Structures are given as C-alpha cells and as structure tokens.
Amino acid sequence: MTLFTSHNAEVTTRAEVQLAGVDVPLEHNSKILRVVHDTSYTFSQHCKNTRDKIQKRVNVLKALADTT
C-alpha cells in the first residue's frame, strides 16, 4: 500500500488496511513500471538508484579507458 500526497504533513499518515485479516504494510517507495515512486513524488529514491547504477558503468568505462 502506498499513499501519494502533495501535502508534507500527510506523509506520515498510516491507514489501517487489512487483506484476509492481515495488515497490509505501508511502502514509502513503490516501484511501478521500473520507476520508483515515493510518497510525495520527489523521485529522489529513483534518482539515487539511477545514479548508483550509472556510476558502476562509468567506473568500468574509466578503467577501460586507461588500458592500451
């Protein structure tokens, strides 16, 4: 379960949702169609994940660029 809101005060709101008698946990970062959506739509976690993935590839290219 994810709550999307534009109001910062509502980010910590916890809705009580149960499915078959089991509480459904609140996810602050949900991945939908390979895009990480956060509660306030800042996409900061998605940007961090993308940066980390690209940095690994850049490091490989840097290592290869120094070879003959």
The first five atom37 places (N, CA, C, CB, O) and aatype in JSON, in Angstrom:
{
  "aatype": [12, 16, 10, 13, 16, 15, 8, 2, 0, 6, 19, 16, 16, 1, 0, 6, 19, 5, 10, 0, 7, 19, 3, 19, 14, 10, 6, 8, 2, 15, 11, 9, 10, 1, 19, 19, 8, 3, 16, 15, 18, 16, 13, 15, 5, 8, 4, 11, 2, 16, 1, 3, 11, 9, 5, 11, 1, 19, 2, 19, 10, 11, 0, 10, 0, 3, 16, 16],
  "atom_mask": [
    [1, 1, 1, 1, 1],
    [1, 1, 1, 1, 1],
    [1, 1, 1, 1, 1],
    [1, 1, 1, 1, 1],
    [1, 1, 1, 1, 1],
    [1, 1, 1, 1, 1],
    [1, 1, 1, 1, 1],
    [1, 1, 1, 1, 1],
    [1, 1, 1, 1, 1],
    [1, 1, 1, 1, 1],
    [1, 1, 1, 1, 1],
    [1, 1, 1, 1, 1],
    [1, 1, 1, 1, 1],
    [1, 1, 1, 1, 1],
    [1, 1, 1, 1, 1],
    [1, 1, 1, 1, 1],
    [1, 1, 1, 1, 1],
    [1, 1, 1, 1, 1],
    [1, 1, 1, 1, 1],
    [1, 1, 1, 1, 1],
    [1, 1, 1, 0, 1],
    [1, 1, 1, 1, 1],
    [1, 1, 1, 1, 1],
    [1, 1, 1, 1, 1],
    [1, 1, 1, 1, 1],
    [1, 1, 1, 1, 1],
    [1, 1, 1, 1, 1],
    [1, 1, 1, 1, 1],
    [1, 1, 1, 1, 1],
    [1, 1, 1, 1, 1],
    [1, 1, 1, 1, 1],
    [1, 1, 1, 1, 1],
    [1, 1, 1, 1, 1],
    [1, 1, 1, 1, 1],
    [1, 1, 1, 1, 1],
    [1, 1, 1, 1, 1],
    [1, 1, 1, 1, 1],
    [1, 1, 1, 1, 1],
    [1, 1, 1, 1, 1],
    [1, 1, 1, 1, 1],
    [1, 1, 1, 1, 1],
    [1, 1, 1, 1, 1],
    [1, 1, 1, 1, 1],
    [1, 1, 1, 1, 1],
    [1, 1, 1, 1, 1],
    [1, 1, 1, 1, 1],
    [1, 1, 1, 1, 1],
    [1, 1, 1, 1, 1],
    [1, 1, 1, 1, 1],
    [1, 1, 1, 1, 1],
    [1, 1, 1, 1, 1],
    [1, 1, 1, 1, 1],
    [1, 1, 1, 1, 1],
    [1, 1, 1, 1, 1],
    [1, 1, 1, 1, 1],
    [1, 1, 1, 1, 1],
    [1, 1, 1, 1, 1],
    [1, 1, 1, 1, 1],
    [1, 1, 1, 1, 1],
    [1, 1, 1, 1, 1],
    [1, 1, 1, 1, 1],
    [1, 1, 1, 1, 1],
    [1, 1, 1, 1, 1],
    [1, 1, 1, 1, 1],
    [1, 1, 1, 1, 1],
    [1, 1, 1, 1, 1],
    [1, 1, 1, 1, 1],
    [1, 1, 1, 1, 1]
  ],
  "atom_positions": [
    [[0.85, -1.16, 0.0], [0.0, 0.0, 0.0], [0.9, 1.23, 0.0], [-0.97, 0.0, 1.21], [1.88, 1.29, 0.73]],
    [[0.55, 2.18, -0.81], [1.29, 3.44, -0.88], [0.31, 4.59, -0.84], [2.17, 3.51, -2.15], [-0.76, 4.53, -1.45]],
    [[0.68, 5.64, -0.13], [-0.11, 6.86, -0.07], [0.63, 7.93, -0.87], [-0.35, 7.32, 1.41], [1.77, 8.27, -0.55]],
    [[-0.01, 8.47, -1.9], [0.57, 9.56, -2.67], [-0.14, 10.84, -2.28], [0.46, 9.29, -4.2], [-1.37, 10.92, -2.33]],
    [[0.64, 11.85, -1.91], [0.05, 13.11, -1.49], [1.0, 14.26, -1.79], [-0.29, 13.07, 0.01], [2.22, 14.07, -1.87]],
    [[0.45, 15.44, -1.97], [1.27, 16.63, -2.17], [1.45, 17.41, -0.88], [0.65, 17.52, -3.25], [2.16, 18.42, -0.85]],
    [[0.82, 16.96, 0.2], [0.91, 17.63, 1.49], [1.93, 16.91, 2.37], [-0.49, 17.68, 2.2], [1.77, 15.73, 2.68]],
    [[2.99, 17.62, 2.76], [4.05, 17.01, 3.56], [3.56, 16.48, 4.9], [5.15, 18.01, 3.8], [4.1, 15.51, 5.42]],
    [[2.54, 17.11, 5.47], [2.03, 16.68, 6.77], [1.36, 15.31, 6.7], [1.04, 17.7, 7.3], [1.26, 14.61, 7.71]],
    [[0.9, 14.92, 5.52], [0.19, 13.65, 5.38], [1.13, 12.48, 5.06], [-0.84, 13.77, 4.29], [0.67, 11.34, 4.98]],
    [[2.41, 12.74, 4.9], [3.36, 11.68, 4.52], [3.43, 10.6, 5.59], [4.75, 12.28, 4.29], [3.6, 9.42, 5.27]],
    [[3.3, 10.97, 6.84], [3.4, 10.0, 7.93], [2.05, 9.37, 8.29], [3.98, 10.67, 9.16], [1.98, 8.59, 9.23]],
    [[1.0, 9.7, 7.55], [-0.32, 9.14, 7.82], [-0.29, 7.63, 7.58], [-1.4, 9.81, 6.92], [0.25, 7.16, 6.58]],
    [[-0.88, 6.89, 8.5], [-0.91, 5.42, 8.41], [-2.36, 4.98, 8.32], [-0.2, 4.76, 9.64], [-3.12, 5.12, 9.28]],
    [[-2.73, 4.46, 7.19], [-4.08, 3.95, 7.02], [-4.11, 2.49, 7.45], [-4.57, 4.1, 5.56], [-3.18, 1.73, 7.16]],
    [[-5.14, 2.1, 8.14], [-5.28, 0.72, 8.59], [-5.99, -0.08, 7.5], [-6.06, 0.64, 9.95], [-7.21, 0.02, 7.35]],
    [[-5.24, -0.87, 6.76], [-5.8, -1.67, 5.69], [-5.47, -3.13, 5.96], [-5.27, -1.23, 4.29], [-4.32, -3.47, 6.24]],
    [[-6.47, -3.98, 5.87], [-6.27, -5.4, 6.09], [-6.75, -6.19, 4.88], [-7.0, -5.87, 7.36], [-7.73, -5.83, 4.24]],
    [[-6.03, -7.25, 4.59], [-6.4, -8.15, 3.5], [-6.39, -9.55, 4.06], [-5.42, -8.0, 2.27], [-5.33, -10.07, 4.43]],
    [[-7.54, -10.18, 4.11], [-7.7, -11.52, 4.69], [-7.25, -11.54, 6.15], [-6.92, -12.56, 3.87], [-6.66, -12.52, 6.61]],
    [[-7.52, -10.46, 6.86], [-7.19, -10.39, 8.28], [-5.74, -10.05, 8.6], [0.0, 0.0, 0.0], [-5.35, -10.04, 9.76]],
    [[-4.95, -9.77, 7.58], [-3.53, -9.43, 7.77], [-3.33, -7.97, 7.39], [-2.6, -10.36, 6.91], [-3.8, -7.52, 6.35]],
    [[-2.61, -7.22, 8.26], [-2.32, -5.81, 7.97], [-1.43, -5.7, 6.73], [-1.63, -5.13, 9.19], [-0.44, -6.42, 6.59]],
    [[-1.81, -4.79, 5.83], [-1.0, -4.52, 4.64], [0.02, -3.46, 5.01], [-1.9, -4.06, 3.43], [-0.35, -2.38, 5.47]],
    [[1.33, -3.74, 4.81], [2.35, -2.76, 5.21], [2.35, -1.53, 4.3], [3.73, -3.42, 5.21], [1.98, -1.61, 3.13]],
    [[2.76, -0.41, 4.86], [2.88, 0.84, 4.12], [4.26, 0.92, 3.49], [2.62, 2.07, 5.04], [5.26, 0.79, 4.19]],
    [[4.31, 1.12, 2.19], [5.57, 1.26, 1.46], [5.73, 2.72, 1.08], [5.62, 0.33, 0.2], [4.84, 3.3, 0.46]],
    [[6.86, 3.32, 1.44], [7.1, 4.72, 1.09], [7.69, 4.86, -0.3], [8.02, 5.37, 2.11], [7.55, 5.91, -0.92]],
    [[8.34, 3.81, -0.8], [8.92, 3.83, -2.14], [8.43, 2.6, -2.9], [10.48, 3.85, -2.08], [8.89, 1.49, -2.66]],
    [[7.48, 2.81, -3.8], [6.93, 1.72, -4.6], [7.48, 1.79, -6.01], [5.39, 1.78, -4.61], [7.62, 2.86, -6.59]],
    [[7.8, 0.62, -6.56], [8.32, 0.55, -7.92], [7.18, 0.14, -8.84], [9.52, -0.44, -8.02], [6.65, -0.96, -8.74]],
    [[6.82, 1.04, -9.76], [5.75, 0.8, -10.71], [6.31, 1.08, -12.1], [4.5, 1.69, -10.41], [6.75, 2.19, -12.39]],
    [[6.29, 0.07, -12.96], [6.81, 0.18, -14.32], [8.26, 0.68, -14.32], [5.94, 1.12, -15.14], [8.62, 1.57, -15.09]],
    [[9.09, 0.11, -13.46], [10.52, 0.38, -13.3], [10.82, 1.8, -12.85], [11.22, 0.12, -14.6], [11.97, 2.24, -12.96]],
    [[9.84, 2.53, -12.35], [10.05, 3.86, -11.8], [9.7, 3.81, -10.32], [9.18, 4.94, -12.55], [8.62, 3.34, -9.95]],
    [[10.61, 4.29, -9.47], [10.38, 4.29, -8.03], [9.61, 5.56, -7.69], [11.73, 4.22, -7.24], [10.1, 6.68, -7.85]],
    [[8.39, 5.36, -7.21], [7.53, 6.47, -6.79], [7.6, 6.59, -5.28], [6.05, 6.26, -7.27], [7.44, 5.6, -4.57]],
    [[7.85, 7.8, -4.79], [7.82, 7.99, -3.34], [6.53, 8.72, -2.96], [9.06, 8.78, -2.86], [5.78, 9.18, -3.82]],
    [[6.3, 8.8, -1.67], [5.03, 9.31, -1.15], [4.73, 10.72, -1.62], [5.04, 9.27, 0.36], [3.58, 11.03, -1.93]],
    [[5.74, 11.59, -1.68], [5.49, 12.99, -2.05], [5.9, 13.31, -3.48], [6.21, 13.9, -1.1], [6.0, 14.49, -3.85]],
    [[6.15, 12.29, -4.29], [6.51, 12.45, -5.7], [7.71, 13.36, -5.92], [5.32, 12.99, -6.47], [7.68, 14.24, -6.79]],
    [[8.76, 13.17, -5.15], [10.0, 13.9, -5.4], [10.95, 13.09, -6.28], [10.69, 14.25, -4.08], [11.9, 13.65, -6.84]],
    [[10.7, 11.79, -6.41], [11.51, 10.86, -7.21], [12.96, 10.83, -6.76], [11.43, 11.25, -8.68], [13.84, 10.46, -7.54]],
    [[13.23, 11.21, -5.52], [14.61, 11.23, -5.03], [15.21, 9.83, -4.95], [14.67, 11.89, -3.65], [16.37, 9.64, -5.31]],
    [[14.45, 8.85, -4.51], [14.97, 7.48, -4.43], [15.22, 6.93, -5.83], [14.0, 6.57, -3.66], [16.2, 6.21, -6.04]],
    [[14.38, 7.24, -6.77], [14.57, 6.8, -8.16], [15.85, 7.41, -8.73], [13.36, 7.18, -9.04], [16.63, 6.72, -9.4]],
    [[16.08, 8.69, -8.45], [17.3, 9.36, -8.93], [18.54, 8.75, -8.3], [17.24, 10.86, -8.62], [19.54, 8.55, -8.98]],
    [[18.49, 8.44, -7.01], [19.63, 7.82, -6.33], [19.91, 6.44, -6.91], [19.38, 7.72, -4.83], [21.07, 6.09, -7.12]],
    [[18.88, 5.66, -7.15], [19.07, 4.33, -7.73], [19.68, 4.42, -9.13], [17.74, 3.57, -7.79], [20.57, 3.65, -9.47]],
    [[19.2, 5.35, -9.93], [19.72, 5.53, -11.28], [21.16, 6.0, -11.25], [18.85, 6.53, -12.05], [21.98, 5.53, -12.02]],
    [[21.47, 6.93, -10.35], [22.84, 7.43, -10.21], [23.79, 6.31, -9.83], [22.9, 8.54, -9.18], [24.88, 6.21, -10.39]],
    [[23.4, 5.47, -8.89], [24.25, 4.36, -8.46], [24.48, 3.36, -9.59], [23.63, 3.65, -7.25], [25.59, 2.86, -9.75]],
    [[23.44, 3.08, -10.36], [23.56, 2.14, -11.47], [24.49, 2.7, -12.55], [22.16, 1.83, -12.06], [25.32, 1.97, -13.1]],
    [[24.36, 3.98, -12.85], [25.19, 4.59, -13.87], [26.63, 4.72, -13.39], [24.64, 5.97, -14.25], [27.56, 4.54, -14.18]],
    [[26.83, 5.02, -12.11], [28.18, 5.19, -11.58], [29.0, 3.91, -11.73], [28.13, 5.6, -10.1], [30.19, 3.97, -12.02]],
    [[28.38, 2.76, -11.54], [29.07, 1.49, -11.72], [29.55, 1.35, -13.17], [28.16, 0.31, -11.34], [30.67, 0.91, -13.41]],
    [[28.72, 1.72, -14.1], [29.06, 1.62, -15.52], [30.14, 2.62, -15.91], [27.83, 1.83, -16.38], [31.02, 2.31, -16.71]],
    [[30.08, 3.81, -15.33], [31.1, 4.83, -15.6], [32.45, 4.36, -15.07], [30.7, 6.18, -14.97], [33.47, 4.58, -15.72]],
    [[32.46, 3.73, -13.92], [33.72, 3.23, -13.35], [34.35, 2.18, -14.26], [33.48, 2.66, -11.95], [35.57, 2.15, -14.41]],
    [[33.54, 1.31, -14.85], [34.06, 0.31, -15.79], [34.65, 0.99, -17.01], [32.94, -0.68, -16.21], [35.72, 0.61, -17.48]],
    [[33.96, 2.0, -17.54], [34.47, 2.73, -18.7], [35.76, 3.46, -18.39], [33.44, 3.71, -19.2], [36.66, 3.52, -19.22]],
    [[35.87, 4.03, -17.19], [37.1, 4.7, -16.78], [38.26, 3.73, -16.72], [36.93, 5.38, -15.43], [39.36, 4.04, -17.16]],
    [[38.01, 2.54, -16.18], [39.07, 1.53, -16.08], [39.49, 1.07, -17.48], [38.59, 0.33, -15.25], [40.68, 0.86, -17.7]],
    [[38.57, 0.92, -18.39], [38.91, 0.5, -19.75], [39.59, 1.59, -20.55], [37.68, 0.06, -20.46], [40.39, 1.3, -21.44]],
    [[39.29, 2.84, -20.25], [39.88, 3.97, -21.0], [41.38, 4.09, -20.72], [39.17, 5.3, -20.63], [42.11, 4.61, -21.56]],
    [[41.85, 3.63, -19.59], [43.27, 3.74, -19.25], [44.1, 2.6, -19.8], [43.43, 3.8, -17.75], [45.33, 2.62, -19.65]],
    [[43.49, 1.6, -20.42], [44.23, 0.46, -20.94], [44.58, 0.7, -22.4], [43.41, -0.85, -20.8], [43.96, 1.52, -23.07]],
    [[45.58, -0.01, -22.87], [46.01, 0.18, -24.27], [45.47, -0.89, -25.18], [47.52, 0.21, -24.37], [45.74, -0.88, -26.38]]
  ]
}
